[in-house]
Amino acid sequence: MNTTQHSLDLSPLICRPKLRIAEIDRLIRKHRIIVPPLSRRVLREMCENGTFETVGNAPTSIGWLVFEDSFLRWVKSLET
């Protein structure tokens, strides 16, 4: 592997897909996961109280980032 290819290898950084709160809100509305949908304030509180597993303990410069598998676990937990 030459130096350029080696320096552009991002595979260790791209481990778990992340979702913004806006995307979670869109998915809840589109798939009617909860009707009426949760407010953005409630979604932020779910990040703060640990319901969703997030990147870090505080919002990033672009807001909260939630690991996709954490969101999917939460959706599956609603079915039981």
mmCIF file of the N, C-alpha and C atoms, coordinates in Angstrom:
data_MODEL
# 
_entry.id   MODEL 
# 
loop_
_atom_site.group_PDB 
_atom_site.id 
_atom_site.type_symbol 
_atom_site.label_atom_id 
_atom_site.label_alt_id 
_atom_site.label_comp_id 
_atom_site.label_asym_id 
_atom_site.label_entity_id 
_atom_site.label_seq_id 
_atom_site.pdbx_PDB_ins_code 
_atom_site.Cartn_x 
_atom_site.Cartn_y 
_atom_site.Cartn_z 
_atom_site.occupancy 
_atom_site.B_iso_or_equiv 
_atom_site.pdbx_formal_charge 
_atom_site.auth_seq_id 
_atom_site.auth_comp_id 
_atom_site.auth_asym_id 
_atom_site.auth_atom_id 
_atom_site.pdbx_PDB_model_num 
ATOM 1   N N  . MET A 1 1  ? 0.861   -1.172 0.000  1.00 0.00 ? 1  MET A N  1 
ATOM 2   C CA . MET A 1 1  ? 0.000   0.000  0.000  1.00 0.00 ? 1  MET A CA 1 
ATOM 3   C C  . MET A 1 1  ? 0.905   1.232  0.000  1.00 0.00 ? 1  MET A C  1 
ATOM 4   N N  . ASN A 1 2  ? 0.688   2.086  -0.954 1.00 0.00 ? 2  ASN A N  1 
ATOM 5   C CA . ASN A 1 2  ? 1.558   3.263  -0.983 1.00 0.00 ? 2  ASN A CA 1 
ATOM 6   C C  . ASN A 1 2  ? 1.130   4.285  0.068  1.00 0.00 ? 2  ASN A C  1 
ATOM 7   N N  . THR A 1 3  ? 1.920   5.316  0.228  1.00 0.00 ? 3  THR A N  1 
ATOM 8   C CA . THR A 1 3  ? 1.686   6.273  1.316  1.00 0.00 ? 3  THR A CA 1 
ATOM 9   C C  . THR A 1 3  ? 0.355   6.993  1.195  1.00 0.00 ? 3  THR A C  1 
ATOM 10  N N  . THR A 1 4  ? -0.052  7.357  0.004  1.00 0.00 ? 4  THR A N  1 
ATOM 11  C CA . THR A 1 4  ? -1.319  8.070  -0.165 1.00 0.00 ? 4  THR A CA 1 
ATOM 12  C C  . THR A 1 4  ? -2.490  7.191  0.249  1.00 0.00 ? 4  THR A C  1 
ATOM 13  N N  . GLN A 1 5  ? -2.498  5.959  -0.199 1.00 0.00 ? 5  GLN A N  1 
ATOM 14  C CA . GLN A 1 5  ? -3.587  5.055  0.173  1.00 0.00 ? 5  GLN A CA 1 
ATOM 15  C C  . GLN A 1 5  ? -3.597  4.800  1.670  1.00 0.00 ? 5  GLN A C  1 
ATOM 16  N N  . HIS A 1 6  ? -2.436  4.665  2.251  1.00 0.00 ? 6  HIS A N  1 
ATOM 17  C CA . HIS A 1 6  ? -2.349  4.403  3.688  1.00 0.00 ? 6  HIS A CA 1 
ATOM 18  C C  . HIS A 1 6  ? -2.877  5.574  4.500  1.00 0.00 ? 6  HIS A C  1 
ATOM 19  N N  . SER A 1 7  ? -2.545  6.787  4.100  1.00 0.00 ? 7  SER A N  1 
ATOM 20  C CA . SER A 1 7  ? -2.981  7.949  4.878  1.00 0.00 ? 7  SER A CA 1 
ATOM 21  C C  . SER A 1 7  ? -4.471  8.216  4.724  1.00 0.00 ? 7  SER A C  1 
ATOM 22  N N  . LEU A 1 8  ? -5.104  7.711  3.658  1.00 0.00 ? 8  LEU A N  1 
ATOM 23  C CA . LEU A 1 8  ? -6.534  7.921  3.452  1.00 0.00 ? 8  LEU A CA 1 
ATOM 24  C C  . LEU A 1 8  ? -7.385  6.763  3.963  1.00 0.00 ? 8  LEU A C  1 
ATOM 25  N N  . ASP A 1 9  ? -6.798  5.799  4.618  1.00 0.00 ? 9  ASP A N  1 
ATOM 26  C CA . ASP A 1 9  ? -7.543  4.667  5.153  1.00 0.00 ? 9  ASP A CA 1 
ATOM 27  C C  . ASP A 1 9  ? -8.347  5.117  6.370  1.00 0.00 ? 9  ASP A C  1 
ATOM 28  N N  . LEU A 1 10 ? -9.651  5.286  6.196  1.00 0.00 ? 10 LEU A N  1 
ATOM 29  C CA . LEU A 1 10 ? -10.521 5.784  7.264  1.00 0.00 ? 10 LEU A CA 1 
ATOM 30  C C  . LEU A 1 10 ? -11.288 4.664  7.960  1.00 0.00 ? 10 LEU A C  1 
ATOM 31  N N  . SER A 1 11 ? -11.035 3.421  7.624  1.00 0.00 ? 11 SER A N  1 
ATOM 32  C CA . SER A 1 11 ? -11.818 2.319  8.174  1.00 0.00 ? 11 SER A CA 1 
ATOM 33  C C  . SER A 1 11 ? -11.833 2.270  9.702  1.00 0.00 ? 11 SER A C  1 
ATOM 34  N N  . PRO A 1 12 ? -10.747 2.579  10.427 1.00 0.00 ? 12 PRO A N  1 
ATOM 35  C CA . PRO A 1 12 ? -10.854 2.560  11.891 1.00 0.00 ? 12 PRO A CA 1 
ATOM 36  C C  . PRO A 1 12 ? -11.766 3.659  12.438 1.00 0.00 ? 12 PRO A C  1 
ATOM 37  N N  . LEU A 1 13 ? -11.934 4.747  11.676 1.00 0.00 ? 13 LEU A N  1 
ATOM 38  C CA . LEU A 1 13 ? -12.748 5.864  12.156 1.00 0.00 ? 13 LEU A CA 1 
ATOM 39  C C  . LEU A 1 13 ? -14.228 5.656  11.883 1.00 0.00 ? 13 LEU A C  1 
ATOM 40  N N  . ILE A 1 14 ? -14.552 4.858  10.902 1.00 0.00 ? 14 ILE A N  1 
ATOM 41  C CA . ILE A 1 14 ? -15.941 4.678  10.488 1.00 0.00 ? 14 ILE A CA 1 
ATOM 42  C C  . ILE A 1 14 ? -16.438 3.350  11.035 1.00 0.00 ? 14 ILE A C  1 
ATOM 43  N N  . CYS A 1 15 ? -16.573 3.274  12.324 1.00 0.00 ? 15 CYS A N  1 
ATOM 44  C CA . CYS A 1 15 ? -16.967 2.028  12.975 1.00 0.00 ? 15 CYS A CA 1 
ATOM 45  C C  . CYS A 1 15 ? -18.477 1.907  13.080 1.00 0.00 ? 15 CYS A C  1 
ATOM 46  N N  . ARG A 1 16 ? -19.103 2.869  13.715 1.00 0.00 ? 16 ARG A N  1 
ATOM 47  C CA . ARG A 1 16 ? -20.532 2.809  13.972 1.00 0.00 ? 16 ARG A CA 1 
ATOM 48  C C  . ARG A 1 16 ? -21.198 4.028  13.343 1.00 0.00 ? 16 ARG A C  1 
ATOM 49  N N  . PRO A 1 17 ? -22.200 3.810  12.490 1.00 0.00 ? 17 PRO A N  1 
ATOM 50  C CA . PRO A 1 17 ? -22.909 4.949  11.895 1.00 0.00 ? 17 PRO A CA 1 
ATOM 51  C C  . PRO A 1 17 ? -23.583 5.794  12.978 1.00 0.00 ? 17 PRO A C  1 
ATOM 52  N N  . LYS A 1 18 ? -23.628 7.089  12.730 1.00 0.00 ? 18 LYS A N  1 
ATOM 53  C CA . LYS A 1 18 ? -24.215 8.039  13.672 1.00 0.00 ? 18 LYS A CA 1 
ATOM 54  C C  . LYS A 1 18 ? -25.353 8.792  12.997 1.00 0.00 ? 18 LYS A C  1 
ATOM 55  N N  . LEU A 1 19 ? -26.369 9.146  13.789 1.00 0.00 ? 19 LEU A N  1 
ATOM 56  C CA . LEU A 1 19 ? -27.525 9.897  13.296 1.00 0.00 ? 19 LEU A CA 1 
ATOM 57  C C  . LEU A 1 19 ? -27.639 11.199 14.064 1.00 0.00 ? 19 LEU A C  1 
ATOM 58  N N  . ARG A 1 20 ? -28.005 12.253 13.360 1.00 0.00 ? 20 ARG A N  1 
ATOM 59  C CA . ARG A 1 20 ? -28.332 13.509 14.034 1.00 0.00 ? 20 ARG A CA 1 
ATOM 60  C C  . ARG A 1 20 ? -29.754 13.412 14.576 1.00 0.00 ? 20 ARG A C  1 
ATOM 61  N N  . ILE A 1 21 ? -30.044 14.263 15.538 1.00 0.00 ? 21 ILE A N  1 
ATOM 62  C CA . ILE A 1 21 ? -31.403 14.302 16.111 1.00 0.00 ? 21 ILE A CA 1 
ATOM 63  C C  . ILE A 1 21 ? -32.436 14.584 15.016 1.00 0.00 ? 21 ILE A C  1 
ATOM 64  N N  . ALA A 1 22 ? -32.093 15.435 14.062 1.00 0.00 ? 22 ALA A N  1 
ATOM 65  C CA . ALA A 1 22 ? -33.030 15.756 12.980 1.00 0.00 ? 22 ALA A CA 1 
ATOM 66  C C  . ALA A 1 22 ? -33.387 14.513 12.167 1.00 0.00 ? 22 ALA A C  1 
ATOM 67  N N  . GLU A 1 23 ? -32.419 13.633 11.950 1.00 0.00 ? 23 GLU A N  1 
ATOM 68  C CA . GLU A 1 23 ? -32.680 12.405 11.205 1.00 0.00 ? 23 GLU A CA 1 
ATOM 69  C C  . GLU A 1 23 ? -33.539 11.447 12.020 1.00 0.00 ? 23 GLU A C  1 
ATOM 70  N N  . ILE A 1 24 ? -33.283 11.374 13.303 1.00 0.00 ? 24 ILE A N  1 
ATOM 71  C CA . ILE A 1 24 ? -34.114 10.532 14.177 1.00 0.00 ? 24 ILE A CA 1 
ATOM 72  C C  . ILE A 1 24 ? -35.553 11.038 14.165 1.00 0.00 ? 24 ILE A C  1 
ATOM 73  N N  . ASP A 1 25 ? -35.718 12.352 14.251 1.00 0.00 ? 25 ASP A N  1 
ATOM 74  C CA . ASP A 1 25 ? -37.044 12.963 14.192 1.00 0.00 ? 25 ASP A CA 1 
ATOM 75  C C  . ASP A 1 25 ? -37.734 12.612 12.868 1.00 0.00 ? 25 ASP A C  1 
ATOM 76  N N  . ARG A 1 26 ? -36.996 12.701 11.768 1.00 0.00 ? 26 ARG A N  1 
ATOM 77  C CA . ARG A 1 26 ? -37.555 12.397 10.450 1.00 0.00 ? 26 ARG A CA 1 
ATOM 78  C C  . ARG A 1 26 ? -37.978 10.931 10.355 1.00 0.00 ? 26 ARG A C  1 
ATOM 79  N N  . LEU A 1 27 ? -37.154 10.027 10.876 1.00 0.00 ? 27 LEU A N  1 
ATOM 80  C CA . LEU A 1 27 ? -37.483 8.599  10.833 1.00 0.00 ? 27 LEU A CA 1 
ATOM 81  C C  . LEU A 1 27 ? -38.717 8.278  11.673 1.00 0.00 ? 27 LEU A C  1 
ATOM 82  N N  . ILE A 1 28 ? -38.813 8.897  12.839 1.00 0.00 ? 28 ILE A N  1 
ATOM 83  C CA . ILE A 1 28 ? -39.983 8.671  13.703 1.00 0.00 ? 28 ILE A CA 1 
ATOM 84  C C  . ILE A 1 28 ? -41.254 9.134  13.002 1.00 0.00 ? 28 ILE A C  1 
ATOM 85  N N  . ARG A 1 29 ? -41.195 10.272 12.345 1.00 0.00 ? 29 ARG A N  1 
ATOM 86  C CA . ARG A 1 29 ? -42.370 10.797 11.634 1.00 0.00 ? 29 ARG A CA 1 
ATOM 87  C C  . ARG A 1 29 ? -42.701 9.956  10.402 1.00 0.00 ? 29 ARG A C  1 
ATOM 88  N N  . LYS A 1 30 ? -41.677 9.638  9.597  1.00 0.00 ? 30 LYS A N  1 
ATOM 89  C CA . LYS A 1 30 ? -41.894 8.920  8.340  1.00 0.00 ? 30 LYS A CA 1 
ATOM 90  C C  . LYS A 1 30 ? -42.465 7.526  8.580  1.00 0.00 ? 30 LYS A C  1 
ATOM 91  N N  . HIS A 1 31 ? -41.909 6.813  9.547  1.00 0.00 ? 31 HIS A N  1 
ATOM 92  C CA . HIS A 1 31 ? -42.327 5.431  9.792  1.00 0.00 ? 31 HIS A CA 1 
ATOM 93  C C  . HIS A 1 31 ? -43.384 5.313  10.886 1.00 0.00 ? 31 HIS A C  1 
ATOM 94  N N  . ARG A 1 32 ? -43.818 6.471  11.382 1.00 0.00 ? 32 ARG A N  1 
ATOM 95  C CA . ARG A 1 32 ? -44.876 6.518  12.400 1.00 0.00 ? 32 ARG A CA 1 
ATOM 96  C C  . ARG A 1 32 ? -44.551 5.585  13.569 1.00 0.00 ? 32 ARG A C  1 
ATOM 97  N N  . ILE A 1 33 ? -43.325 5.713  14.064 1.00 0.00 ? 33 ILE A N  1 
ATOM 98  C CA . ILE A 1 33 ? -42.862 4.866  15.163 1.00 0.00 ? 33 ILE A CA 1 
ATOM 99  C C  . ILE A 1 33 ? -43.630 5.186  16.439 1.00 0.00 ? 33 ILE A C  1 
ATOM 100 N N  . ILE A 1 34 ? -43.828 6.470  16.693 1.00 0.00 ? 34 ILE A N  1 
ATOM 101 C CA . ILE A 1 34 ? -44.640 6.937  17.826 1.00 0.00 ? 34 ILE A CA 1 
ATOM 102 C C  . ILE A 1 34 ? -45.544 8.040  17.293 1.00 0.00 ? 34 ILE A C  1 
ATOM 103 N N  . VAL A 1 35 ? -46.837 7.907  17.559 1.00 0.00 ? 35 VAL A N  1 
ATOM 104 C CA . VAL A 1 35 ? -47.798 8.919  17.111 1.00 0.00 ? 35 VAL A CA 1 
ATOM 105 C C  . VAL A 1 35 ? -48.519 9.441  18.332 1.00 0.00 ? 35 VAL A C  1 
ATOM 106 N N  . PRO A 1 36 ? -48.537 10.725 18.580 1.00 0.00 ? 36 PRO A N  1 
ATOM 107 C CA . PRO A 1 36 ? -47.809 11.789 17.879 1.00 0.00 ? 36 PRO A CA 1 
ATOM 108 C C  . PRO A 1 36 ? -46.307 11.674 18.132 1.00 0.00 ? 36 PRO A C  1 
ATOM 109 N N  . PRO A 1 37 ? -45.497 12.184 17.191 1.00 0.00 ? 37 PRO A N  1 
ATOM 110 C CA . PRO A 1 37 ? -44.039 12.053 17.322 1.00 0.00 ? 37 PRO A CA 1 
ATOM 111 C C  . PRO A 1 37 ? -43.499 12.832 18.518 1.00 0.00 ? 37 PRO A C  1 
ATOM 112 N N  . LEU A 1 38 ? -42.357 12.373 18.997 1.00 0.00 ? 38 LEU A N  1 
ATOM 113 C CA . LEU A 1 38 ? -41.700 13.056 20.121 1.00 0.00 ? 38 LEU A CA 1 
ATOM 114 C C  . LEU A 1 38 ? -41.160 14.402 19.665 1.00 0.00 ? 38 LEU A C  1 
ATOM 115 N N  . SER A 1 39 ? -41.130 15.350 20.573 1.00 0.00 ? 39 SER A N  1 
ATOM 116 C CA . SER A 1 39 ? -40.581 16.663 20.242 1.00 0.00 ? 39 SER A CA 1 
ATOM 117 C C  . SER A 1 39 ? -39.058 16.600 20.234 1.00 0.00 ? 39 SER A C  1 
ATOM 118 N N  . ARG A 1 40 ? -38.433 17.576 19.609 1.00 0.00 ? 40 ARG A N  1 
ATOM 119 C CA . ARG A 1 40 ? -36.965 17.640 19.605 1.00 0.00 ? 40 ARG A CA 1 
ATOM 120 C C  . ARG A 1 40 ? -36.438 17.770 21.032 1.00 0.00 ? 40 ARG A C  1 
ATOM 121 N N  . ARG A 1 41 ? -37.161 18.485 21.882 1.00 0.00 ? 41 ARG A N  1 
ATOM 122 C CA . ARG A 1 41 ? -36.741 18.654 23.277 1.00 0.00 ? 41 ARG A CA 1 
ATOM 123 C C  . ARG A 1 41 ? -36.680 17.298 23.971 1.00 0.00 ? 41 ARG A C  1 
ATOM 124 N N  . VAL A 1 42 ? -37.693 16.471 23.756 1.00 0.00 ? 42 VAL A N  1 
ATOM 125 C CA . VAL A 1 42 ? -37.715 15.142 24.368 1.00 0.00 ? 42 VAL A CA 1 
ATOM 126 C C  . VAL A 1 42 ? -36.582 14.283 23.815 1.00 0.00 ? 42 VAL A C  1 
ATOM 127 N N  . LEU A 1 43 ? -36.313 14.370 22.520 1.00 0.00 ? 43 LEU A N  1 
ATOM 128 C CA . LEU A 1 43 ? -35.211 13.610 21.928 1.00 0.00 ? 43 LEU A CA 1 
ATOM 129 C C  . LEU A 1 43 ? -33.869 14.045 22.520 1.00 0.00 ? 43 LEU A C  1 
ATOM 130 N N  . ARG A 1 44 ? -33.688 15.344 22.742 1.00 0.00 ? 44 ARG A N  1 
ATOM 131 C CA . ARG A 1 44 ? -32.451 15.826 23.374 1.00 0.00 ? 44 ARG A CA 1 
ATOM 132 C C  . ARG A 1 44 ? -32.344 15.298 24.801 1.00 0.00 ? 44 ARG A C  1 
ATOM 133 N N  . GLU A 1 45 ? -33.463 15.286 25.527 1.00 0.00 ? 45 GLU A N  1 
ATOM 134 C CA . GLU A 1 45 ? -33.456 14.746 26.893 1.00 0.00 ? 45 GLU A CA 1 
ATOM 135 C C  . GLU A 1 45 ? -33.095 13.265 26.901 1.00 0.00 ? 45 GLU A C  1 
ATOM 136 N N  . MET A 1 46 ? -33.537 12.531 25.889 1.00 0.00 ? 46 MET A N  1 
ATOM 137 C CA . MET A 1 46 ? -33.207 11.113 25.791 1.00 0.00 ? 46 MET A CA 1 
ATOM 138 C C  . MET A 1 46 ? -31.704 10.916 25.562 1.00 0.00 ? 46 MET A C  1 
ATOM 139 N N  . CYS A 1 47 ? -31.080 11.865 24.892 1.00 0.00 ? 47 CYS A N  1 
ATOM 140 C CA . CYS A 1 47 ? -29.623 11.822 24.728 1.00 0.00 ? 47 CYS A CA 1 
ATOM 141 C C  . CYS A 1 47 ? -28.947 12.101 26.066 1.00 0.00 ? 47 CYS A C  1 
ATOM 142 N N  . GLU A 1 48 ? -29.459 13.088 26.785 1.00 0.00 ? 48 GLU A N  1 
ATOM 143 C CA . GLU A 1 48 ? -28.850 13.498 28.054 1.00 0.00 ? 48 GLU A CA 1 
ATOM 144 C C  . GLU A 1 48 ? -29.004 12.433 29.139 1.00 0.00 ? 48 GLU A C  1 
ATOM 145 N N  . ASN A 1 49 ? -30.143 11.737 29.172 1.00 0.00 ? 49 ASN A N  1 
ATOM 146 C CA . ASN A 1 49 ? -30.362 10.766 30.243 1.00 0.00 ? 49 ASN A CA 1 
ATOM 147 C C  . ASN A 1 49 ? -29.851 9.362  29.906 1.00 0.00 ? 49 ASN A C  1 
ATOM 148 N N  . GLY A 1 50 ? -29.274 9.191  28.710 1.00 0.00 ? 50 GLY A N  1 
ATOM 149 C CA . GLY A 1 50 ? -28.652 7.924  28.369 1.00 0.00 ? 50 GLY A CA 1 
ATOM 150 C C  . GLY A 1 50 ? -29.554 6.922  27.668 1.00 0.00 ? 50 GLY A C  1 
ATOM 151 N N  . THR A 1 51 ? -30.763 7.314  27.306 1.00 0.00 ? 51 THR A N  1 
ATOM 152 C CA . THR A 1 51 ? -31.634 6.413  26.553 1.00 0.00 ? 51 THR A CA 1 
ATOM 153 C C  . THR A 1 51 ? -30.982 6.066  25.220 1.00 0.00 ? 51 THR A C  1 
ATOM 154 N N  . PHE A 1 52 ? -30.433 7.085  24.545 1.00 0.00 ? 52 PHE A N  1 
ATOM 155 C CA . PHE A 1 52 ? -29.675 6.879  23.318 1.00 0.00 ? 52 PHE A CA 1 
ATOM 156 C C  . PHE A 1 52 ? -28.193 6.942  23.662 1.00 0.00 ? 52 PHE A C  1 
ATOM 157 N N  . GLU A 1 53 ? -27.416 6.059  23.071 1.00 0.00 ? 53 GLU A N  1 
ATOM 158 C CA . GLU A 1 53 ? -25.967 6.114  23.231 1.00 0.00 ? 53 GLU A CA 1 
ATOM 159 C C  . GLU A 1 53 ? -25.435 7.164  22.259 1.00 0.00 ? 53 GLU A C  1 
ATOM 160 N N  . THR A 1 54 ? -24.736 8.146  22.786 1.00 0.00 ? 54 THR A N  1 
ATOM 161 C CA . THR A 1 54 ? -24.296 9.280  21.976 1.00 0.00 ? 54 THR A CA 1 
ATOM 162 C C  . THR A 1 54 ? -22.778 9.353  21.883 1.00 0.00 ? 54 THR A C  1 
ATOM 163 N N  . VAL A 1 55 ? -22.333 10.164 20.942 1.00 0.00 ? 55 VAL A N  1 
ATOM 164 C CA . VAL A 1 55 ? -20.905 10.455 20.802 1.00 0.00 ? 55 VAL A CA 1 
ATOM 165 C C  . VAL A 1 55 ? -20.584 11.516 21.841 1.00 0.00 ? 55 VAL A C  1 
ATOM 166 N N  . GLY A 1 56 ? -19.868 11.158 22.866 1.00 0.00 ? 56 GLY A N  1 
ATOM 167 C CA . GLY A 1 56 ? -19.545 12.104 23.931 1.00 0.00 ? 56 GLY A CA 1 
ATOM 168 C C  . GLY A 1 56 ? -20.701 12.298 24.895 1.00 0.00 ? 56 GLY A C  1 
ATOM 169 N N  . ASN A 1 57 ? -20.457 13.148 25.890 1.00 0.00 ? 57 ASN A N  1 
ATOM 170 C CA . ASN A 1 57 ? -21.460 13.413 26.930 1.00 0.00 ? 57 ASN A CA 1 
ATOM 171 C C  . ASN A 1 57 ? -22.192 14.726 26.725 1.00 0.00 ? 57 ASN A C  1 
ATOM 172 N N  . ALA A 1 58 ? -21.871 15.417 25.658 1.00 0.00 ? 58 ALA A N  1 
ATOM 173 C CA . ALA A 1 58 ? -22.490 16.711 25.378 1.00 0.00 ? 58 ALA A CA 1 
ATOM 174 C C  . ALA A 1 58 ? -22.664 16.838 23.871 1.00 0.00 ? 58 ALA A C  1 
ATOM 175 N N  . PRO A 1 59 ? -23.541 17.734 23.442 1.00 0.00 ? 59 PRO A N  1 
ATOM 176 C CA . PRO A 1 59 ? -23.726 17.901 22.005 1.00 0.00 ? 59 PRO A CA 1 
ATOM 177 C C  . PRO A 1 59 ? -22.431 18.370 21.327 1.00 0.00 ? 59 PRO A C  1 
ATOM 178 N N  . THR A 1 60 ? -22.244 17.931 20.093 1.00 0.00 ? 60 THR A N  1 
ATOM 179 C CA . THR A 1 60 ? -21.098 18.381 19.315 1.00 0.00 ? 60 THR A CA 1 
ATOM 180 C C  . THR A 1 60 ? -21.438 19.738 18.708 1.00 0.00 ? 60 THR A C  1 
ATOM 181 N N  . SER A 1 61 ? -20.566 20.256 17.882 1.00 0.00 ? 61 SER A N  1 
ATOM 182 C CA . SER A 1 61 ? -20.828 21.547 17.246 1.00 0.00 ? 61 SER A CA 1 
ATOM 183 C C  . SER A 1 61 ? -22.029 21.488 16.306 1.00 0.00 ? 61 SER A C  1 
ATOM 184 N N  . ILE A 1 62 ? -22.411 20.282 15.864 1.00 0.00 ? 62 ILE A N  1 
ATOM 185 C CA . ILE A 1 62 ? -23.582 20.137 14.992 1.00 0.00 ? 62 ILE A CA 1 
ATOM 186 C C  . ILE A 1 62 ? -24.775 19.534 15.730 1.00 0.00 ? 62 ILE A C  1 
ATOM 187 N N  . GLY A 1 63 ? -24.699 19.470 17.035 1.00 0.00 ? 63 GLY A N  1 
ATOM 188 C CA . GLY A 1 63 ? -25.787 18.914 17.838 1.00 0.00 ? 63 GLY A CA 1 
ATOM 189 C C  . GLY A 1 63 ? -25.451 17.508 18.315 1.00 0.00 ? 63 GLY A C  1 
ATOM 190 N N  . TRP A 1 64 ? -26.444 16.847 18.874 1.00 0.00 ? 64 TRP A N  1 
ATOM 191 C CA . TRP A 1 64 ? -26.246 15.490 19.381 1.00 0.00 ? 64 TRP A CA 1 
ATOM 192 C C  . TRP A 1 64 ? -26.074 14.522 18.225 1.00 0.00 ? 64 TRP A C  1 
ATOM 193 N N  . LEU A 1 65 ? -25.138 13.594 18.371 1.00 0.00 ? 65 LEU A N  1 
ATOM 194 C CA . LEU A 1 65 ? -24.964 12.498 17.424 1.00 0.00 ? 65 LEU A CA 1 
ATOM 195 C C  . LEU A 1 65 ? -25.248 11.195 18.166 1.00 0.00 ? 65 LEU A C  1 
ATOM 196 N N  . VAL A 1 66 ? -26.187 10.437 17.651 1.00 0.00 ? 66 VAL A N  1 
ATOM 197 C CA . VAL A 1 66 ? -26.639 9.199  18.283 1.00 0.00 ? 66 VAL A CA 1 
ATOM 198 C C  . VAL A 1 66 ? -26.171 8.025  17.432 1.00 0.00 ? 66 VAL A C  1 
ATOM 199 N N  . PHE A 1 67 ? -25.634 7.008  18.074 1.00 0.00 ? 67 PHE A N  1 
ATOM 200 C CA . PHE A 1 67 ? -25.243 5.811  17.333 1.00 0.00 ? 67 PHE A CA 1 
ATOM 201 C C  . PHE A 1 67 ? -26.489 5.126  16.806 1.00 0.00 ? 67 PHE A C  1 
ATOM 202 N N  . GLU A 1 68 ? -26.453 4.756  15.533 1.00 0.00 ? 68 GLU A N  1 
ATOM 203 C CA . GLU A 1 68 ? -27.607 4.171  14.867 1.00 0.00 ? 68 GLU A CA 1 
ATOM 204 C C  . GLU A 1 68 ? -28.091 2.901  15.564 1.00 0.00 ? 68 GLU A C  1 
ATOM 205 N N  . ASP A 1 69 ? -27.172 2.039  15.990 1.00 0.00 ? 69 ASP A N  1 
ATOM 206 C CA . ASP A 1 69 ? -27.588 0.798  16.644 1.00 0.00 ? 69 ASP A CA 1 
ATOM 207 C C  . ASP A 1 69 ? -28.303 1.067  17.963 1.00 0.00 ? 69 ASP A C  1 
ATOM 208 N N  . SER A 1 70 ? -27.944 2.141  18.628 1.00 0.00 ? 70 SER A N  1 
ATOM 209 C CA . SER A 1 70 ? -28.616 2.532  19.870 1.00 0.00 ? 70 SER A CA 1 
ATOM 210 C C  . SER A 1 70 ? -30.063 2.940  19.594 1.00 0.00 ? 70 SER A C  1 
ATOM 211 N N  . PHE A 1 71 ? -30.258 3.712  18.532 1.00 0.00 ? 71 PHE A N  1 
ATOM 212 C CA . PHE A 1 71 ? -31.604 4.120  18.140 1.00 0.00 ? 71 PHE A CA 1 
ATOM 213 C C  . PHE A 1 71 ? -32.449 2.902  17.763 1.00 0.00 ? 71 PHE A C  1 
ATOM 214 N N  . LEU A 1 72 ? -31.871 1.978  17.001 1.00 0.00 ? 72 LEU A N  1 
ATOM 215 C CA . LEU A 1 72 ? -32.615 0.785  16.588 1.00 0.00 ? 72 LEU A CA 1 
ATOM 216 C C  . LEU A 1 72 ? -32.977 -0.099 17.777 1.00 0.00 ? 72 LEU A C  1 
ATOM 217 N N  . ARG A 1 73 ? -32.086 -0.197 18.777 1.00 0.00 ? 73 ARG A N  1 
ATOM 218 C CA . ARG A 1 73 ? -32.394 -0.945 20.008 1.00 0.00 ? 73 ARG A CA 1 
ATOM 219 C C  . ARG A 1 73 ? -33.594 -0.323 20.711 1.00 0.00 ? 73 ARG A C  1 
ATOM 220 N N  . TRP A 1 74 ? -33.621 1.007  20.768 1.00 0.00 ? 74 TRP A N  1 
ATOM 221 C CA . TRP A 1 74 ? -34.713 1.705  21.432 1.00 0.00 ? 74 TRP A CA 1 
ATOM 222 C C  . TRP A 1 74 ? -36.030 1.421  20.694 1.00 0.00 ? 74 TRP A C  1 
ATOM 223 N N  . VAL A 1 75 ? -36.010 1.460  19.366 1.00 0.00 ? 75 VAL A N  1 
ATOM 224 C CA . VAL A 1 75 ? -37.228 1.184  18.588 1.00 0.00 ? 75 VAL A CA 1 
ATOM 225 C C  . VAL A 1 75 ? -37.704 -0.238 18.864 1.00 0.00 ? 75 VAL A C  1 
ATOM 226 N N  . LYS A 1 76 ? -36.791 -1.198 18.878 1.00 0.00 ? 76 LYS A N  1 
ATOM 227 C CA . LYS A 1 76 ? -37.184 -2.595 19.151 1.00 0.00 ? 76 LYS A CA 1 
ATOM 228 C C  . LYS A 1 76 ? -37.735 -2.740 20.562 1.00 0.00 ? 76 LYS A C  1 
ATOM 229 N N  . SER A 1 77 ? -37.231 -1.965 21.502 1.00 0.00 ? 77 SER A N  1 
ATOM 230 C CA . SER A 1 77 ? -37.723 -2.054 22.880 1.00 0.00 ? 77 SER A CA 1 
ATOM 231 C C  . SER A 1 77 ? -39.165 -1.563 23.006 1.00 0.00 ? 77 SER A C  1 
ATOM 232 N N  . LEU A 1 78 ? -39.615 -0.760 22.067 1.00 0.00 ? 78 LEU A N  1 
ATOM 233 C CA . LEU A 1 78 ? -40.998 -0.277 22.084 1.00 0.00 ? 78 LEU A CA 1 
ATOM 234 C C  . LEU A 1 78 ? -42.000 -1.384 21.755 1.00 0.00 ? 78 LEU A C  1 
ATOM 235 N N  . GLU A 1 79 ? -41.524 -2.405 21.057 1.00 0.00 ? 79 GLU A N  1 
ATOM 236 C CA . GLU A 1 79 ? -42.412 -3.488 20.628 1.00 0.00 ? 79 GLU A CA 1 
ATOM 237 C C  . GLU A 1 79 ? -42.703 -4.484 21.744 1.00 0.00 ? 79 GLU A C  1 
ATOM 238 N N  . THR A 1 80 ? -41.937 -4.467 22.816 1.00 0.00 ? 80 THR A N  1 
ATOM 239 C CA . THR A 1 80 ? -42.159 -5.442 23.885 1.00 0.00 ? 80 THR A CA 1 
ATOM 240 C C  . THR A 1 80 ? -43.002 -4.875 24.998 1.00 0.00 ? 80 THR A C  1 
# 
